[in-house]
Every structure is written in C-alpha cells, then in structure tokens.
Amino acid sequence: MKSIKYFAVVMTLAASFSSFAATTQSVESQKIGTVSVSGAANIDSLQAQLQAKAEQAGAKSIRIISAGGDNKVFGVAEMYN
C-alpha cells in the first residue's frame, strides 16, 4: 500500500513539474548549479522554497529535477541565469 501511495505522489509531481520546468527555462539560460529543500509541507511549498533559495543564489529560473516524500516533501532543482 505504501508503494502505491509513493508511486501516485511521484507521478503527480512529475506531471505538475514538467509543465512548470517548460515555462521557467529560456533557450539562452546556462545552468549555474543546483539547490535542494527538504521538509516542505506540500508541493506548492516545495516549489516556493526552491525558487526562493535559487533567487538568493542569483538564479533567474529553476527546473525541478526530483521530488518526493511521504509526510514531508523534498526536492532538487537546477538553477539557471
């Protein structure tokens, strides 16, 4: 049962983040690093925390490359300038 919940969360995250990544990365952007967050309450909170951390590091956009979790959500995003 736990693996079914995990699979559903991963598929939901993949669908929502794939459309977000397409809108935040321009053709002229260069990857400048990665940023990670753990302990977010939900997907929206994870996205906001990753974006804020990336902006502090000087990034103009991000592309979320992994996310998951059960009670708390974690994720990693690539930063672009």
C-alpha positions as CSV (number, residue, x, y, z in Angstrom):
1,M,0.0,0.0,0.0
2,K,2.8,2.4,0.8
3,S,4.5,1.8,-2.5
4,I,1.2,2.6,-4.3
5,K,1.0,5.9,-2.4
6,Y,4.6,6.7,-3.3
7,F,4.0,5.9,-7.0
8,A,1.0,8.2,-7.1
9,V,2.9,11.0,-5.5
10,V,5.8,10.7,-7.9
11,M,3.5,10.6,-10.9
12,T,1.6,13.7,-9.7
13,L,4.9,15.5,-9.1
14,A,6.3,14.6,-12.5
15,A,3.2,15.8,-14.3
16,S,3.0,19.1,-12.4
17,F,6.7,19.9,-12.5
18,S,7.2,19.1,-16.2
19,S,4.9,21.9,-17.2
20,F,6.5,24.2,-14.7
21,A,10.0,23.5,-16.0
22,A,9.0,24.2,-19.5
23,T,7.8,27.7,-18.6
24,T,10.7,28.7,-16.4
25,Q,13.7,27.9,-18.5
26,S,14.6,30.0,-21.6
27,V,16.8,28.9,-24.5
28,E,19.7,31.2,-23.6
29,S,19.9,30.1,-20.0
30,Q,23.0,28.5,-18.6
31,K,23.0,26.1,-15.7
32,I,24.7,27.6,-12.7
33,G,24.2,24.9,-10.1
34,T,21.6,23.1,-8.0
35,V,19.6,23.8,-4.9
36,S,17.7,21.4,-2.6
37,V,15.0,21.7,0.0
38,S,13.6,19.1,2.5
39,G,10.8,19.2,4.9
40,A,8.2,21.1,2.8
41,A,4.6,20.7,3.7
42,N,3.3,20.2,0.2
43,I,4.3,20.6,-3.5
44,D,3.4,24.3,-3.7
45,S,5.6,25.0,-0.6
46,L,8.4,22.9,-2.1
47,Q,8.3,24.9,-5.3
48,A,8.2,28.2,-3.5
49,Q,11.1,27.3,-1.2
50,L,13.3,26.1,-4.1
51,Q,12.6,29.3,-6.1
52,A,13.4,31.5,-3.1
53,K,16.7,29.6,-2.4
54,A,17.6,29.9,-6.1
55,E,16.9,33.6,-6.2
56,Q,19.1,34.1,-3.2
57,A,21.9,32.4,-5.1
58,G,21.4,34.7,-8.1
59,A,19.4,32.4,-10.3
60,K,16.7,33.7,-12.7
61,S,14.9,30.4,-13.2
62,I,14.8,26.8,-12.0
63,R,14.0,23.4,-13.3
64,I,12.8,20.9,-10.7
65,I,14.6,17.6,-11.4
66,S,13.5,15.4,-8.5
67,A,10.9,15.5,-5.7
68,G,9.3,13.0,-3.4
69,G,8.4,12.2,0.2
70,D,5.6,10.8,2.3
71,N,4.7,13.2,5.2
72,K,7.2,15.9,4.2
73,V,8.3,16.7,0.7
74,F,11.9,17.1,-0.5
75,G,13.2,18.1,-3.9
76,V,16.2,19.3,-6.0
77,A,16.2,21.9,-8.7
78,E,18.8,23.1,-11.3
79,M,19.4,26.8,-11.3
80,Y,19.8,28.9,-14.5
81,N,20.8,32.5,-15.1
